[in-house]
Amino acid sequence: MRKTFFALLFLIPVVTSAAGFARESLFLSKSPVVEGETVMVHVVLSNDTTEVFRGDMRLRVKENNIGVVSVTLAAGEARALSVSWTPEAGTHTVVAELRTSGGDVVEKEQATFVVKETPKTLVAGTSTTSAPVEPSTEIQQAIANISPQVAAGAEPLFTTLDSWRQTGADFLDTQIAGAKEHLPTGGILGAETAQEAKNNPLGSVVTVFQTLYFYILTLLRYLIASAILFYPLLVVLFIWGLWKLYQRMSRPRFR
């Protein structure tokens, strides 16, 4: 009888274990984060019990709520949940609390993130007059909903690509500002430009090329700034490159 009693004591934690957080499950959709940017706070939950878990997950910084999400986890299910957050500059400790439907806290998880101030050069430069570069948060969230592990592994790649996109957008902003100075008044080939073409044909040709150059730069800037356009196009180009490589390797001289 005594042996049975002690055996039951060891089994109690296994039977009563509830849903909880996966290891290192609290992370942001991008890094680094600049104040004013909206990022996604991702949390990975798992239910190791044999019963359905129902409750909610609360994300907060100190006592300020970031968001509350309802949670329903089937037995053995794992899921990634995401909440949008627009932080201020500084160091923030984000706390995630998993609670039952009765309000009892099952488990807590926390992580500290540093949010940078807006660079002075961006405030005073020409990039503020253009559309901001969209972060890849929505794409990463879609991947996280399918596979949290893949999303966590791909997060550094998205962070690097987002950084390159911002650098490219800043460079294009400079080029666009320089090209705009050489455009006719209003930047449109109108009646005034047509009149100048009669008096200076060579100058009109240069003006046409400058105008086309301006609009090409503007189009490239738009493609880079839009995450929804940039990343699918990048995937298409990557697949096309693999296909061309396959065709090249399939030629007789490679056999």
Secondary structure, DSSP 4 states (H G I P E B T S, - for coil): -HHHHHHHHHHHHHHH---EEEEEEEEESSSSEETT--EEEEEEEE--SSS-EEEEEEEEETTEEEEEEEEEE-TT-EEEEEEEE-PPSEEEEEEEEEEETTS-EEEEEEEEEEEEPPPHHHHHSGGGGSPPPPPSHHHHHHHHHH-HHHHHHHHHHHHHHHHHHHHHHHHHHHHHHHHHTTSPGGGS--HHHHHHHHH-HHHHHHHHHHHHHHHHHHHHHHHHH-HHHHHHHHHHHHHHHHHHHHHHHTSGGG-
